[in-house]
């Protein structure tokens, strides 16, 4: 094994770049960033790589789709300096984020399901001219008017003002958004996490068009999960290459 590693195939930057759609400069940049281990140099100063570097490149490119460029870079840097436990911690954090995203999606879907019977069968809050006032809406939701004002500041609801009285008036879309926010808050989600979801509902034009967006969200999470599996397989192969290389150098 030691003899084989010592006589390992020598590769040029173009050899690593070819087949991955990369430039030779990108390969050199990856080495400088610590994504690849340091390359040997010829007598004339040219970089020479080995199958170990090729394995590092494959691992990095496989990690990016599931973990993102920044985290994948940090994982490879940790591995290349021998801090494997740190690399595993970064991977664990990325998996935890994926799980949190799945729970958020489930919470949104649950909140939307809870809104369906409300829209279909329950009477709406007591309304004023052209909409619902803050007091009746707060009472209907079982919250304080101050909470609705806080949600307004956070961008969760956007009531208009009555031109004569200056009172807040919530139209049908505002009531929908308030109910959705209420469901998500009951699920423990912070306002800064709810605001972009409410924005999606508005952009979709209501709850029904949002179904397609939720389907896309499911697809993206599934793709991330599978990409993490693929990245783990390539990283394990690279770790084995490193172990063989370390054993050969002893």
Residue pairs with C-beta under 8 A, 6 or more apart in sequence:
1 244
1 247
1 248
2 247
2 248
4 248
5 244
5 245
5 248
6 248
8 50
8 51
8 52
9 50
9 51
10 48
10 49
10 50
11 48
11 49
11 50
11 51
11 53
11 54
12 46
12 47
12 48
12 49
13 24
13 27
13 28
13 47
13 49
14 24
15 49
15 54
16 22
16 27
16 49
16 53
16 54
16 57
17 23
17 24
17 26
17 27
20 57
20 61
27 36
27 49
27 57
28 47
30 36
30 57
30 60
31 37
31 38
31 39
31 47
31 53
33 73
33 77
34 73
34 76
34 77
34 80
34 81
35 56
35 57
35 60
35 73
35 76
35 77
35 80
36 49
36 53
36 56
36 57
36 60
36 76
36 80
37 52
37 53
37 56
37 80
39 47
39 48
39 49
39 53
40 47
40 48
40 49
40 50
41 47
41 48
42 48
51 241
52 241
52 242
52 245
55 234
55 237
55 238
55 241
56 76
56 80
56 238
58 234
58 237
58 238
59 76
59 79
59 231
59 234
59 235
59 237
59 238
60 72
60 73
60 76
61 234
62 227
62 230
62 231
62 233
62 234
62 235
63 71
63 72
63 75
63 76
63 231
63 234
63 235
64 72
64 231
65 223
65 224
65 227
65 230
65 231
66 94
66 224
66 225
66 226
66 227
66 228
66 229
66 230
66 231
67 75
67 90
67 91
67 94
67 228
67 231
68 94
71 90
71 93
71 94
72 231
74 87
74 90
75 87
75 90
75 91
75 235
76 87
78 84
78 86
78 87
78 90
79 87
79 235
79 238
79 239
79 242
84 239
87 235
91 228
91 232
94 228
95 228
98 221
98 224
98 225
98 228
101 221
102 221
104 189
104 193
105 214
105 217
105 218
105 221
107 183
107 184
107 187
107 189
108 184
108 197
108 214
109 214
110 183
110 187
111 180
111 183
111 184
111 187
112 180
112 207
112 210
112 214
114 183
115 176
115 179
115 180
115 183
115 207
118 179
119 176
124 132
124 140
124 175
125 132
125 136
125 137
125 139
125 140
125 175
126 132
126 133
126 136
127 133
127 136
128 162
128 167
128 169
129 162
129 169
130 169
130 171
131 159
131 160
131 169
131 170
131 171
131 174
132 169
132 170
132 171
132 174
132 175
133 167
133 168
133 169
133 170
134 145
134 148
134 149
134 159
134 167
134 168
134 170
135 145
137 148
137 170
137 175
137 178
138 144
138 145
138 147
138 148
141 178
141 179
141 182
143 182
148 157
148 168
148 178
150 191
151 157
151 178
151 181
151 191
152 158
152 159
152 168
154 191
154 192
154 194
154 195
155 195
155 198
155 199
156 177
156 178
156 181
156 191
156 194
156 195
156 198
157 170
157 174
157 177
157 178
157 181
157 198
158 174
158 177
159 168
159 169
159 170
159 171
159 174
160 168
160 169
160 171
161 167
161 168
161 169
162 168
162 169
170 178
173 202
173 206
176 201
176 206
176 207
177 198
177 201
177 202
180 197
180 198
180 201
181 194
181 198
184 193
184 194
184 197
185 191
185 194
200 210
200 213
201 207
201 210
204 210
204 212
204 213
